């Protein structure tokens, strides 16, 4: 376990109760509410009674406590090591998070300890100072609901200027890229952050944001031959997608997966990674994408 047991629900609930009593608040209704908020429903039958009858010897029968200071939750060494490891992720700099007092702590793991084999190698430049600055401006504009003026490079290499209302940021684990989802521009609502060359907030003016473009949802049906634990691997691989599985026979299953149209290319690559164990049943246009990609690989003599 990364985190110590003192951070469990029961410890947190009891710590809150003791802090409340030290503050002079001993209303039993409020203490029971703390149990409900920080523990579990059935905990009301055990936590407060165990304190009141002095079974745990933390609270006296008259609802006072021998503890003089409010409980604190110091970090354990392994927690500090985990935080140190997280702080080494280059994406952390994008959010301006500082991990103080960890200079003398060894990380629990480093990026050299694991290999990500199913991700593109041309991810965003997370350590580039210009990229970091633009990311922070966009993130701040999102929080303030402020329009921004951006200049971005399109696929033809031309620079396009646009004023948009940022709606959200998306991260693609497969592409290792951030995308800005916005509204108010005729060029489209999705922009890769790495293509943005300049960015600034817009103050004043008469910009009227339009409603965000609705995300187009599509679905694909896969037929899985459950060899080499293919079903479990497929369900795990698409764990964060909305999906439904049904059994065909002892060896075959159908899995229906919903995805965003923008991620269609990524879906094709993901499905192809399972090889002959997974077949696309429908729709036909998605089957054609699979066939087209396989033909391109064959033409390049790729196996």
Secondary structure, DSSP 8 states (H G I E B T S, - for coil): --S-GGGSHHHHHHHHHHHHHHTT---HHHHHHHHHHHS-GGGGGTHHHHHHTTSSSSS-TTS--S--S-------HHHHHHHHHHHTSGGGGGGT---TT-TT---S--GGG----SS-S----TT-HHHHHHHHHHHHHHHHT-EEEEEEE-TTS-EEEEEEEEEEEEEETTTTEEEEEEES-TT-SEEEGGGEEEEEE--SS-----------EEEEEEEEE-STTHHHHHHHHTTTS-EEEEE-SSSEEEEEEEEEGGGHHHHHHHHHTTGGGEEEEE-HHHHHHHHHHHHHHHHTT--
